[in-house]
Amino acid sequence: FLSFDSAKTSLGDASFEGTAASIQERGAVTALTLAAEGTVACRKLSLAAQAPVCAVIADTRITLSLAAEHPETTVTLAVPGAWTVSGTGATLVAGEKGTVAVTVAKGVTNVVLTAK
């Protein structure tokens, strides 16, 4: 999905809001990517953020990748199950039912969440 202006669209099980996003499914792993502020969703999974981020979602692990120059940002994921965050520079904050919100400190480029 790519648009000069912020837009909202859907096709089948996929939906996008913003200007640039992608979905990749490889077996049991789904990668949701935002190249700018927005939301991207596929089936029961979704990713929302104010900064570019890629979420690689597997059964027991989620890896968030962000650009080095990003400001502090909150990444919100709709994913089944309960999750914990490991490492420094990221804090798991309460999300709505069925969501996980992670506040990522400025400059932190990788965050790993593991299933409880």
C-alpha positions, -999 to +999 in steps of 0.1 A: +000+000+000+014+034-010-003+067-012+008+104-015-019+114+009-031+096+040-058+071+029-078+042+043-086+011+023-091-026+027-089-057+005-100-091+017-085-097+052-060-068+048-066-032+058-044-001+057-046+035+070-018+060+064+006+065+035+029+034+033+025-001+046+031-038+037+020-073+048+041-104+043+030-139+052+056-167+052+042-198+068+034-192+105+052-158+104+036-125+095+055-092+090+035-060+093+054-029+082+046+008+084+070+031+065+052+061+080+026+068+107-005+046+103-022+013+108-019-020+090-039-052+097-042-087+084-067-111+097-067-108+135-033-091+137-027-053+135+001-028+140-003+009+147+024+035+153+034+072+148+069+062+135+081+037+109+082+002+124+082-035+113+066-062+135+076-098+127+050-119+145+055-156+152+036-179+176+058-171+207+079-141+196+074-107+182+103-086+170+099-049+165+124-031+143+126+007+142+149+033+125+177+046+147+165+082+144+129+077+157+116+097+186+100+080+216+070+062+202+042+039+212+036+008+191+002-009+194-003-045+183-035-065+182-022-100+188-037-130+207-022-140+240-002-124+268+032-109+261+063-097+280+090-073+267+127-081+272+157-058+272+160-021+280+145+009+263+110-005+259+080-006+283+049-027+280+019-005+288-017-016+293-036-018+261-072-024+254-084-060+255-066-080+228-039-054+223-004-048+235+011-014+236+049-009+238+065+025+245+099+025+228+125+050+239+142+073+214+169+056+194+160+020+204+160+000+172+150-035+183+124-048+208+115-084+215+083-096+230+078-132+241+046-150+248+039-157+285 
